[in-house]
Amino acid sequence: MIWLFDRHGSKLRYEISRDREAGVYRLVVTHPDGHEIVEVVDEPATLIERSTKLMENLREDGWTLP
């Protein structure tokens, strides 16, 4: 899944993907300047908790979904 956030014309990409071979999920946040933050989790419950927290943090920082 991919979400694109906006803040004052800047774009931020938030992606969740699954690596079936490794049995893990990846949360990738790509900032407007191109740097990425990658988190790897192996449990679906952890994925949901972490994803919810990351989205809350983005919204608190002024990022919105267009």
N, C-alpha and C positions, 0 to 999 in steps of 0.2 A: 504494500500500500504506500502511496505517496501523497503527501500533503504539501501544498505550497503556501507559505505564510508571507505576509506583506507588513512592512513597517516603514512608513514615510517614503514609499517608492522602492525600498530595498526588498529583495526576495530572499527567502530562506526555504530550503527544501528539507523535509522531514520524511524519512523513508523507513519502513519496516520490511525486512525480507527474511526468508527462511532458507537456510542451507541444509537441505535434506541429508546430504552425505555426512556432514559433521553433526547433524542433530541439534543445531542451534538457531537462534534468531538473532538478527542484527538490527540495531537501531542506529540510523545514520542521520546526523544533522549536518547539512552543508550550509555554511554561513555565506553571506553575500561576497565576502572576499575570497571564497573558495576553500577555506580550511574546513576540515571535517572532524566531527567528533563521532566516534564509533563505539558502541557498547554491544557486547555479546552476552546473551542470556540463553540458558538452556531449558528453562521451564516456562510453559505458557502462562502460569499465574504470575511469575516474576515479570514476564513480558508485559502483561496487562498493567501491573502496578507501576512499573518503570515508565511505560508509555504514557500513562495518565499523569504521572508526576512531571514528565518532560513537557507535555502539552500545557499543563498548568503554569509551569515556569515560563514558557514562551509567551503565553497570554499575559502573565504578570509583567513581563518585560516589554509589552506593547505590541507583540506580534499578533496579527489577526489573519483569519482565513478570508480571502476575498469572496 
